[in-house]
């Protein structure tokens, strides 16, 4: 099975206003913090950012490391892709 390109993920127009802006990879690796003040100075890696349903903004910031499923966790990529497929143009 060939993986869909990001541009194949476009959703059809929606009557409801249920989309939210998601970073989609907001983990500790993508938040730059000033070491002296602990102020957030940048959020990087926006390649998956966009307007999606709430299911897409996982709480990746709660864990150390990347936003991929860790040992013992269930990966959610197939579930999220099914949401996009269901709402495709």
C-alpha positions as CSV (number, residue, x, y, z in Angstrom):
1,X,0.0,0.0,0.0
2,X,1.4,3.4,-1.0
3,X,1.4,6.0,1.7
4,X,-0.7,9.1,0.9
5,X,1.2,12.4,0.3
6,X,0.3,15.2,2.6
7,X,-1.5,17.0,-0.3
8,X,-3.8,14.0,-0.7
9,X,-5.1,14.7,2.8
10,X,-7.1,17.8,1.9
11,X,-10.5,17.7,3.6
12,X,-13.7,18.7,1.8
13,X,-15.5,21.9,2.8
14,X,-17.3,21.5,6.1
15,X,-20.5,23.2,7.2
16,X,-19.5,22.9,10.9
17,X,-16.7,25.0,12.4
18,X,-15.1,22.0,14.2
19,X,-11.6,22.5,12.9
20,X,-8.8,23.8,15.1
21,X,-5.3,24.9,14.2
22,X,-2.9,22.1,15.2
23,X,0.9,21.9,15.2
24,X,0.7,18.1,15.1
25,X,4.2,17.6,16.5
26,X,4.3,19.8,19.6
27,X,6.8,17.8,21.6
28,X,9.7,18.9,23.8
29,X,12.0,18.6,20.8
30,X,10.2,21.4,18.9
31,X,10.0,24.0,21.7
32,X,13.0,26.2,22.1
33,X,13.5,27.6,25.5
34,X,15.9,30.3,26.8
35,X,18.1,28.5,29.3
36,X,18.4,31.6,31.5
37,X,14.8,32.8,31.7
38,X,13.0,29.6,30.7
39,X,10.9,31.7,28.3
40,X,9.7,30.0,25.1
41,X,11.7,31.6,22.3
42,X,10.4,29.6,19.4
43,X,8.3,26.7,18.3
44,X,9.7,24.9,15.3
45,X,8.9,22.1,12.9
46,X,5.6,23.3,11.5
47,X,5.5,20.9,8.4
48,X,2.4,19.1,9.7
49,X,0.6,22.2,11.0
50,X,-2.8,23.1,9.7
51,X,-6.5,23.0,10.4
52,X,-7.7,19.6,11.5
53,X,-10.3,18.0,13.8
54,X,-9.4,18.0,17.5
55,X,-8.3,14.4,17.3
56,X,-5.1,15.5,15.6
57,X,-3.7,17.7,18.4
58,X,-2.4,15.0,20.7
59,X,-0.8,15.9,24.0
60,X,2.7,15.2,22.8
61,X,4.1,18.0,25.0
62,X,3.4,15.8,28.1
63,X,6.1,13.3,27.2
64,X,9.9,13.7,26.8
65,X,11.1,12.8,23.3
66,X,9.4,12.6,19.9
67,X,5.7,12.6,19.2
68,X,5.7,9.1,17.8
69,X,4.2,6.2,19.7
70,X,6.6,4.9,22.4
71,X,7.1,1.3,23.5
72,X,3.8,0.0,24.9
73,X,1.7,2.7,23.2
74,X,-0.7,2.2,20.3
75,X,0.3,4.2,17.2
76,X,-2.6,6.4,16.0
77,X,-1.5,7.2,12.4
78,X,-3.9,4.8,10.8
79,X,-6.8,6.1,12.9
80,X,-6.0,9.7,12.0
81,X,-5.6,8.9,8.3
82,X,-9.0,7.2,8.4
83,X,-10.5,10.5,9.6
84,X,-8.9,12.4,6.7
85,X,-10.0,9.7,4.2
86,X,-13.6,10.0,5.5
87,X,-13.5,13.8,5.0
88,X,-11.6,13.9,1.7
89,X,-12.6,16.2,-1.1
